[in-house]
Amino acid sequence: MITAETLLGLDGLLTDAQRAWQAKARAVGAVIARTVDDDAEREIFRREYVPLLAEAGMLGMPFTGYGCAGADSVSYGLVCYELEAVDTAWRTFVSVQGSLAMKAIYAFGSDEQKQRWLPPMATGQTLGCFCLTEPEGGSDPGSMSTSARRDGDGWILDGRKRWIGLASIADVAVVWARTPDGIRGFVVDTADPGFAATDIPAKLALRASIQCDVVLDGVRGELLPESTGLGSALACLTEARFGIVFGVMGAARASLNAAVERATSREVFGGPIAAKQLVQARLANSFVEYEKGMLLALHLGHLKDAKKLTPEQVSVGKLNNVREAIEIAHACREVLAGDGVTSEFAVMRHLANLEAVRTYEGTDDIHTLVIGRALTGISAF
Ligand code: FAD
């Protein structure tokens, strides 16, 4: 029987090395899957899984040197895809640690900063967070009020950040702040007494993951010397959004597989619901969007490896794949009907997680406006 993974034979588009990364991520995902329902239910981020991901080379995976794997972009995407098939929380962890915090230091740090932070971040001994969003209007980070002022050789930072992944357990924070020369990135040691992070409680999405409110009260920061404005922060977001393009298709695949399994085993009106044309239409339409989403992800991966990927192209992928993954999870939840709203099936958990992904790293509206600006040359933000 055709499955969500085999309909168009996408596996045939992968190299052996890419398939090996995917298999490795699937094995790690299988370990996480043992507890993930319970972790989500009880809002637990299980730190003991971090070494598993680190040993598999999945932290800072696309970067070279500093103990990073130097893998190609499709392989990294496939790792995101397999982790998110288990739960978005773990793809988000890899995104925050690797694509945001490590990326900022890798791309904009001094040699000394890279030597100090990247190797322990690659091994997972040091956790990082990425502090861009503020309580007022996360969609417009250029209006940030967090400030940095010079103090001798260093800098002092003051301000507030919101929704910061991993902040309460992170050892190092990349903080974006306003200086007299514009927005710059800083590295902050979270042991500084002026750094305070409080977990945001009672989230209904990404429950197996941590997001925090952060207060910076006279915190010492080290400038990332190569950061040159908001564009540097946005470059990190582009890296993380690329992982999302693949990742959300993992959540879609998991939802589809659950719905097909259920449709063929559940009997209503004297036969399997899979024999009803309306149920087949839901499944077929979902499959079509899933396969298109995977093709788009693979295409963007190839562009990234060819160093041709633009932020606008990533916006197309993020907007389409998150939107379609939500539609797929929604349709699959309908196939599961009453049982679909229980935690017996992961579909509703995926659906809730995907709602958070729709918002972070740029909402649908923001990506629509990025694409609109690219098409018309007119900014409508
Ligand atoms: P707002 O900016 O207040 O937007 C509200 C609504 O207005 C949205 O629908 C938006 O699309 C719409 N809107 C805004 N501007 C326009 C416009 N010009 N035209 C049309 N519509 C518009 N941030 C970090 O820095 N680090 C993290 O690790 C991080 N992790 C996150 C994890 C989760 C689970 C979540 C939910 C958020 C995370 N964020 C993080 C923050 C995230 O990026 C922001 O939530 C996001 O950018 C949206 O900002 P906001 O929630 O303040 O919404």
Residues whose N, C-alpha, C, O or C-beta is under 5 A from the ligand:
A	BS01	FAD	F130 C131 L132 T133 E134 P135 G137 G138 S139 D140 R162 W163 I164 G165 L206 Q211 A356 T359 Y360 E361 G362 T363 D365 I366 A380 F381
